[in-house]
Amino acid sequence: MKSLWTRLRAPARPRRGQAIMETALVLPVLLILLFGIAEFGLYMYDYVQAANCAREAARRAAVRMDNADSPPLCISDTLQPTVTPSDYQVRPGGSDVKAVVDTNHTWLVIHNFIPGMSPSTPLKAEVTMRMEGQDVS
């Protein structure tokens, strides 16, 4: 009869199907991480687009530059900023101009992996700038 020490030191026998089971356990976690990183990058890209669009709309309103010759405000046609006040008139002592972009980010894959996750998430970018000076119109 072999001693306990001899049995413990014996090399482990390969077990059939062990690699498949380990892959089946680890693969869902790796897929969620992989697609999560990629989709979060796309989400941040959409957020930066919305923030830049709101900033440009507020800047143009603050310097009262709203003519047909100027380049488009946003890269994407789906982003439509709302500027208040929309008349671009300077009030005594100056006034604030606020630009808001409300849009949605649509998740491509990750919402299928996470139960209960909505397929789209609202994005809101808001910028306020000061309009001062004389009315140039």
Secondary structure, 3 states (H helix, E strand, C coil): CCCHHHHHHCCCCCCCCHHHHHHHHHHHHHHHHHHHHHHHHHHHHHHHHHHHHHHHHHHHHHCCCCCCCCCCCCCCCCCCCEEECCCCCCCCCCEEEEEEEEEEEECCCHHHHCCCCCCEEEEEEEEEEEECCCCCC
